[in-house]
Amino acid sequence: MDIIALAYIGLESTNLDEWSRYAPEVLGMQVRPHDGDALLLRMDERHHRIAIRPGEAERLSYVGWELRDRPAFEDALRILDAEGLSYTVGDEELCAERGVHAVAYLDGPDRIRHELFYGQAFASHSFVPGRAHSGFVAGEGGFGHVVLTVPEWSDELNHFVEDVLGFRWFGSGGDVGKRRFYRPKRNFRTHAIGYSIVPGVAGLQHVGIEVENLDDVGVAYDLVQERGYPLMATLGRHTQDPVISFYSFTPSGFPLEYIQGGIEDSEAHPFVEGKPERLSVWGHKFNPDAPKPATMYALESQDAPT
């Protein structure tokens, strides 16, 4: 598939009021005015990057993959047909909600709804951050990344990610057999989706977003602590993809990684996979009192989504 980016995600939450303050005042996002019950969050000129709808629990509802154009969208549907995968083409109402020309969706082996679309609405020079901010690294690079928890890495899931969606392997972060990171082949980010393999557990582990300026990371780092959002990991620099970032819990109880810098993985500058002996060069000290992400669940639990 000619997927170019992870363009948006959808969440369900019981804490929309808190999100409506946290996203603009702490993260620097813009709340998009609209008539529906969802909270739409912007990071750039695109229609939205995060949609949060009222729900009975905290969960990731879907991820949205952007295709280059209509021919690429039609090719993607032909691939799904050839694979014998069941999917639904969205109606006008769903297209309007997502702000896209066309969208189709299917449930993946990772227990997440994957949406394929093209033509997301945008308005030039329209992004107004919720606080003083240098801007997010988004655009055609997409929203950022998500890391999902899966109970095992099955042949079915491997085929879906690598052969159906056509994603490029990035690495395991040195934790071979326990983590896997991928990106669309046309994307400059090192990874747009990752998987953490934990037997008996599924759901969203964390989300990552990138900003233009290191000072924006520092300001957000101060704000999460001043506002009482617990840290999962302190400020630090990763080894394999040497971003500077920190992890703090959102109003939905999952960690958000706030990032600046790093490398680009491209044909001109291909990434050479290594085996880092440490997660980080410095920092990223994990909070021993941090709770398990609220968006992760035991598969046999009554709280598991159906």
N, C-alpha and C positions, 0 to 999 in steps of 0.2 A: 504494500500500500504506500501511496505517496503522502504519508503523514508528515507534517512539518513541525508540529508542536503540541504540547499539552496546553490547551488554550484556557480552559476553565474547569472548576470543580463545583460540585453541589453538596451541601451539608444539610443535615437536619439537626435542630438544636432546641433545647428548652430555654435558652438564654439569649434570645434575640435582642432584648433591651441592653444587656451588657455588651454584646457584640457591636451594637450601634454606637457605643462609646469607645470601646477598645480599638476597633479597626481604624477609625480616623485619628483618634487622639494619641494612641500609642504606636500603631504601625504606620500611620500616615496615609492610609487609603482614603478614597472618596466614597461616600454613600450616595448611590444613584437614586434620585427621586423617581418613584413610580407608583402605580395604583394597586399592585398586588400585595400578597401577604409576605413575600420574600424580601429579605434584606440583600440588596445587590451591591457588591463592593467592586470599585474600580481601582486599577493600578496604572492605567495609561489611557490612551484614546479609545480603546475598545469598549464595547457595550458594557461588559462586566467581566471580572475574573473569578469571583467567588459569589455564589448564590446560597443564602442560608434560609431555609424554610422552617416553620414551626414543626416540631415533632415531639414524640413521647420520650425520645432518648437521643443521645449524642451519637451521630453516625455519619460516615461518608456515603452519600447517595449515588454519586456518579462522577466520572471523569470525562472530559470532553476533548477529543483529539481533532485537530484542525487539518483538513486536506486542502491542497493548494487551490483547487478550482472544481467546477462541475465535472469535467471529464475524470478527474482524480476521484471524486465522490462516486461516480458511476462505476469506475474500475473497482473501487473498494467493495461495492455491493456485489459485483460479479465474483470477486474473490470469496466473499462470504457464501454466495450461492454455490460456488465450486467446492467449498469446504463442507457444504451441507449444514451450515450454521443458521439457526433461526434468528431473525432480527425483525424489527419493526421500523417502518419509515414514519417519522414524526408528522403530525398534521400541522395545519396553519397555526393553531394555538400554541403548540410546543415550539415551533419555529419562532414565533413572536416572543415567547418567554426567554428563549436562548438568544434572541437577536441575530438569527442566522438565516441564510437562504434556504438551506435544507439540512436535515439531521436524520440519522438512523441510529438505533441503539440495540444492544444485545448484552446479555449477562455473560461475563467471562468466567473461566474456570477458577479465577481468583475471588469469586463471590462479589464482584463489583460490576456495576452497570457501566459499560463503555459506550460512549456516544461518539459517532463519526459525523462530521459536519463540514460545510464550507461556507465562506462568505459571512463572517461575523461583522455586525454593524460597528461603525466607528465614527467619531466626530473629531476633526482636526483641532488641535489646540484647545481641547475641552477638559483635560484632566486638571482638577484642582485638589491638591492634597489636603488631608484633614488637619495637618500641622505643617510647619516649616520643614521642607523636605527637598532633597536633590533629585528625587525621582527613582522609579523602579526600573530594573532591567527586565523588560517584557517585550512588547512588540511582536515581531515574527518569531522571537525566541520562546514566546509563550509565558505562561503563568509562573512557572518554577518547577518544583518536583513534589511528588508524593511517594511515601514509602509505605507499602502494605505488608501486613503480616499474613502469612499463609501456613497451614499445618504441614505441608510438604511441597517439594518441587516435583510435580508429576510430569510425565511425558506430555500429557494433554496441555498443561499450562506452558511448558517449554515451547510446544508447537504453536500455541496461540500467540505468545509474545514474539517469538523469533520468526515464525513463518507466516502467520496470518497477519499480524500487525506489522511485521517486517522490521522490528527494532534491532538496533545495533548493541551488542554487548559492550559494557564499559568496564566492569570488574566486580570483584567481590569485597573490596576494601581490606584485603588481607585475611578476611574471615571466610575462607573457602568452605563452601557447603552450607553456610548459614545466611549469607546475604548475596543478592544479585542485583546489579544496577544496569539499566538500559536507557537508550534515548532513540528518538526517531533519527533515521540516517541523515536527514537533511538539517538537523538541528545542531547548533553550536554548543549547547550545554553538554556537560559530561554525562548527565543523566536527567531524565524526566520522570522516570518511575523506578522504584526499587522494591525489592521483596526481602523481608526478613522471615526466615523459616523457623517457626516455633510450633512443635507438635501440639495439636488440639486447640490452637488459637488462630483467629482470623480478625480482620478489620484494619483500620487506619492506624499506623504507628506514628508518623509525623508528616508534616508539610514543610517545604522550604520555599522561601521567596528571597529574591536578590535585589539589593539596592545599589545605586550608582556610587555612593560616597561612603567611606569608612566612618565619617562623623555621624551619618544616619544610623549606623549600627550602634555607635556609642550612645547616642541620644535614646534610642529604643531600649538599650540595655539599662540605662538609668531609669527610664519610665516604667518598665515592667516591675522593677524592684520598688519604686516609689508607690506604684498602684497596687502592689501586693500580688502580682502574678508569679507563682513559684517558678524558679529555674529548674529545668531538668539537667542542664549542663552550663557551666560558666563560659565566658568568652574564651575563644581559643582558635587555633589554626589547624585544620586537618592536614594529613600527610598526602594521601593519594591525589585529591583535588584540593590544593592548598588555599581554600577559602578561609576567611576570618568570619566567625559566626558565634552565636549562642543559641541555646534552646530554652524556650520558656513555654509554660502552659497557657493555652487560650481559654476563653470562657466555655468552650466545649470540652475542656479537659484533655486535649491532645497537645503534644508539643509542636511548636512552630519554630523552625530554624530561620533566623534572620541573618542574611549572608551578604558579604561583599567580596569581590575578587574571584580568584580561581583561574583555571585554565580553560581553553577551548579545545575541543576534540574535533578536528576537521581533517580533510584530505591533505591540506597544506601543512598542518601541524598535527599529525596523528599521535594519539595518546599511546604510550608504551606501558602496558600493564606490569606493575611490580607487585611485590608482596610486602607491604609496609608492616614493620614490627610493632608499630604503635598507631592508634587511631588518630592521634594529633601530635603535632610538633610541640605545642605548649597549650596549656589551658584545657578547656572542655572537661573540667572536673565535675563528675556526675554527683548529683544530689542524692545522698543515701536515703533521704526521706521522701523522695519524689514518688507519687502514686503511679500505678499502671495507667496508661492512657485510657480514658473513658470510652474511646472509640474502638478499643480492642475487646474481644469477647471470647469466652470459651465456647467451643462449638456445641457442647452438650448443655450449655447454660440456658435457662429460660429466657435470658436477656438477649440471646442470639437472634439477629434479624431473620425473618422468614422470607 
